[in-house]
Amino acid sequence: MHILLTRGLQEVFSATTWPVAEAMIMDSVPPEERGRYMGWYMSMTNAVFFIGPALGGYVYKLVIELFHPPLYASLITPFFFLAALSSISLFLCLFAKETITASRGMKSLKFSRRNNNPTIRSPEPISRSIKVIYQMGLADGVAVGFIVAIASIFVVQYITSDLVALGILSTVVGVLGWMANYPSEYLSDRMGRKKIVVGQLDTRLATFLIPFAKSLNDLLVIYTVRSVSFNMSSPVYRALQADLVLTRMRGKVFGTVQALFNLDAGISPLGGYIYETLSGIKIDFFGYILPGVAILFWIGAFIGLLTTLLFALFCG
């Protein structure tokens, strides 16, 4: 229970930081360079997913070799290391330049109320695009929620339980996806963002194909396509949000999208329950005999495909 409460508090404070940081970056750079800077930001963020676990493991081993503490003390050392890094980040934040002041925001709000909200009501195409982005955030959160709870279980149960192989898979896929961040944003500043965001279709296709993987090599190919496509489109998607939204509304829109997406945490237990229900059956898919849990991946892929098509038709 203590771990659950602590993790919950950590997520609350993280959730207040992510969308605000993204909005501040978009406020601070010229519109024609938003893609490039968001690419750098997302590259740094995604790098921790394959650097962080290795760093935590190294700190744990180093403490054991140097000080030979009891097991519990050695296990909690990485958490203190994390707290120290976070304190440094907090100190650096003190030097960040504010992009929108409270007084300016209140003046804008009062002006909009006196004038029947002329500054808040966006032109119809932009308003429609924001609604589509909200729908994408909600649908993507639901789709991810179905999959995130069962993806690792599926791989261990049906492909391999070799932890070393799975670690290498995660690292390789993470690095390749990370390398796609910055180039995609650089291109989006020159050829337009919508074309690259629609590239999420590859992510949906890869999700659909996961149940067809029979070996670690199959999974490596599918996961790489999925990771590269996602990492190419995700930061571009955020830059597009900044292009569509007025400065004083940017924090609200970024926060709303993130909140809708984070519903995946609430959906995850449902995905686990359905997994248990479907794990005992087989599906004949045009001659391919697949485990019943493939349905969960297909639901996620279908939801993602539908939202991407809505984005292509009605956004921008």
Buried (B, 14 or more C-beta within 10 A) or exposed (E): EEEEEEEEEEEEEEBEEBBBBBBBBBBEBEEEEBBBBBBBBBBEBBBEBBBEBEBBEEBBEEBBEEEEEEEEEBEEBBEEBBEEEEEEEEEEEEEEEEBBEEEEEEEBBEEBEEEEEEBBEBEEEBEBBBEBBBBBBBBBBBBBBBBBBBBEBBBEBBBBEEEEBBBEBBBBBBBBBBBBBBEBBBBBBEEBBBEBBBBBBBBBBBBBBBBBBEEBEBBBBBBBBBBBBBBBBBBBBBBBBBBBBEBBBBBEBBBBBBBBBBBBBEBBEBBBEBBEEBBEEEBEEEEEEBBBBBBBBBBBBBBBBBBBEBBBEEBB
